[in-house]
């Protein structure tokens, strides 16, 4: 008798931003998930090294089984604020100034959350997402034999960034280039905060 693989859904926001130091950040702020409410940071250094900053061992275990990292660090991760995101995550301190809704964000706001959480929808729009946002995919294969789907329902721009990573000043906000390499999809090259449902099967 076959059993269906587990389906896990994470509701929240992802901020993707580059910096003139060469450090690129993907900050997850999840208000509802199988792991509870939490925030985490995926960071890629200028030399390509990929680091996960996770608040607990359980979050670190699940995320590192799903994505690819060269190093995993357990440290308190807090993200506060709305107009300005203030991120405190171990050796990382960063503030992101959130800008207006993007043009794409106005279109995404038309997508109901219940639809965004459907893998068939994410599969159907994947070719369009790839065309509009190079490097971005809404479905793919994750680690551990899992399948993953991204369903976006909103997007705002990021207007500014300040902060430090270890002993390095991050400098000023830049595009996320080159693309980050944690999984099958990067964040959009233009710095932004995307509201979404991430569905992981398996």
C-alpha positions in Angstrom: 0.0 0.0 0.0 1.5 3.3 -1.1 1.5 6.4 1.1 1.3 9.9 0.0 4.3 12.1 0.7 3.8 14.8 3.4 2.8 18.3 2.2 4.2 21.2 4.2 3.2 24.8 3.6 5.1 27.9 4.8 3.3 31.2 4.8 5.3 34.4 5.0 7.7 36.8 3.2 11.1 36.5 1.6 13.4 39.5 1.2 16.2 39.2 -1.4 18.9 41.8 -1.5 22.5 42.3 -2.7 25.1 44.6 -1.3 28.1 46.4 -2.7 30.3 44.2 -0.4 29.3 41.3 -2.6 27.2 39.6 0.2 23.8 38.5 -1.0 20.9 37.9 1.4 17.7 35.9 1.4 15.7 36.6 4.6 12.7 34.4 5.4 10.0 35.7 7.7 7.5 33.0 8.3 4.4 33.7 10.3 2.8 30.2 9.8 4.6 26.9 9.1 4.9 23.3 10.4 7.9 24.6 12.4 5.9 27.5 14.0 6.6 31.1 13.5 10.3 31.8 12.8 12.8 33.8 10.7 16.0 32.5 9.0 18.7 33.9 6.7 20.4 32.4 3.7 23.6 34.3 3.0 26.1 33.9 0.1 29.5 35.5 0.4 31.4 37.1 -2.4 33.5 33.9 -2.7 30.3 31.9 -3.2 30.2 30.3 0.2 26.6 29.6 1.2 25.7 30.0 4.9 22.4 29.3 6.7 21.6 31.2 9.9 18.8 29.4 11.7 17.2 30.0 15.1 16.9 26.4 16.2 18.2 22.9 15.4 14.9 21.8 14.0 14.7 24.7 11.6 18.3 24.2 10.6 17.8 20.5 10.0 14.7 21.0 7.8 16.1 23.9 5.8 19.5 22.3 5.2 17.8 19.1 4.0 15.8 21.1 1.5 18.5 23.6 0.3 22.3 23.4 -0.2 24.7 25.2 2.2 28.5 25.1 2.9 27.9 26.0 6.5 25.0 26.0 9.0 25.0 28.3 12.1 22.5 28.1 14.9 21.9 31.6 16.4 18.9 33.7 17.5 17.3 35.2 14.4 14.9 38.1 14.8 13.3 40.2 12.1 11.2 43.2 13.4 9.5 46.2 11.8 7.4 46.8 8.7 8.6 49.9 6.9 12.1 49.0 7.9 13.1 45.4 8.5 15.7 45.1 11.3 17.5 41.8 11.2 19.6 40.5 14.1 21.1 37.0 13.3 24.3 36.2 15.1 27.2 37.9 13.1 24.7 39.6 10.8 23.1 42.9 11.5 21.1 44.5 8.7 18.3 47.0 8.1 16.2 47.0 4.9 14.1 50.0 4.0 10.9 48.7 2.3 9.7 50.6 -0.7 6.4 50.7 -2.5 4.5 47.9 -4.2 6.1 46.9 -7.4 4.3 46.6 -10.7 4.5 42.9 -10.5 3.3 43.1 -6.9 0.1 44.7 -8.1 -0.6 41.8 -10.4 0.4 39.2 -7.8 -2.1 40.8 -5.4 -4.9 39.4 -7.7 -3.8 35.9 -6.9 -5.9 34.3 -4.0 -3.7 32.7 -1.3 -5.7 29.4 -1.8 -4.7 29.4 -5.4 -1.0 30.3 -4.7 -0.8 27.2 -2.5 -1.8 24.8 -5.3 1.2 23.0 -7.0 -0.7 22.8 -10.3 -1.0 26.6 -10.4 2.7 27.0 -9.6 3.6 24.5 -12.3 1.3 26.3 -14.8 2.8 29.7 -14.3 6.5 28.5 -14.1 7.3 29.2 -17.8 5.9 32.8 -17.5 7.9 33.4 -14.2 11.1 32.2 -15.9 10.5 34.6 -18.8 9.7 37.6 -16.7 12.2 37.1 -13.9 15.4 35.3 -15.2 16.8 32.9 -12.7 13.4 32.6 -10.9 11.3 29.4 -11.0 8.1 28.6 -9.2 8.6 24.8 -9.1 11.5 22.4 -8.9 13.2 19.6 -7.1 14.6 20.3 -3.7 17.0 18.3 -1.5 16.0 15.0 0.1 13.9 14.0 -3.0 11.4 16.8 -2.1 9.5 18.8 -4.6 9.0 22.5 -4.0 6.5 25.1 -5.2 6.5 28.9 -4.8 3.2 30.8 -4.9 3.5 34.6 -4.7 0.7 36.9 -3.8 2.5 40.2 -3.4 5.8 42.1 -3.8 7.3 45.3 -2.6 10.6 46.9 -3.6 13.5 47.3 -1.2 14.8 50.9 -1.3 18.0 50.8 0.9 20.2 48.5 2.9 22.7 49.1 5.7 24.5 46.7 8.0 27.4 44.4 8.8 28.3 40.8 8.3 31.0 39.7 10.8 33.7 42.4 10.4 32.5 43.6 7.0 30.4 46.6 6.3 27.8 45.6 3.8 27.9 48.9 1.9 24.9 49.9 -0.1 22.0 48.1 -1.7 22.6 46.4 -5.1 20.9 43.8 -7.3 21.1 40.2 -6.4 23.9 39.4 -8.9 25.2 36.9 -9.4 22.2 34.8 -8.5 22.2 33.0 -5.2 22.7 29.2 -5.4 20.8 27.6 -2.5 18.3 25.7 -4.6 16.7 25.5 -8.0 15.6 29.1 -8.0 17.1 32.4 -7.1 15.3 35.5 -5.7 14.5 38.2 -8.3 17.6 40.2 -9.2 15.9 43.4 -8.3 15.9 43.7 -4.4 12.4 43.0 -3.2 10.2 41.5 -0.5 7.8 38.8 -1.9 4.7 37.6 0.0 4.2 33.9 -0.7 3.2 30.4 0.2 6.0 27.8 -0.1 4.7 24.3 -0.6 7.2 21.4 0.0 6.1 17.9 -0.9 8.1 15.0 0.5 
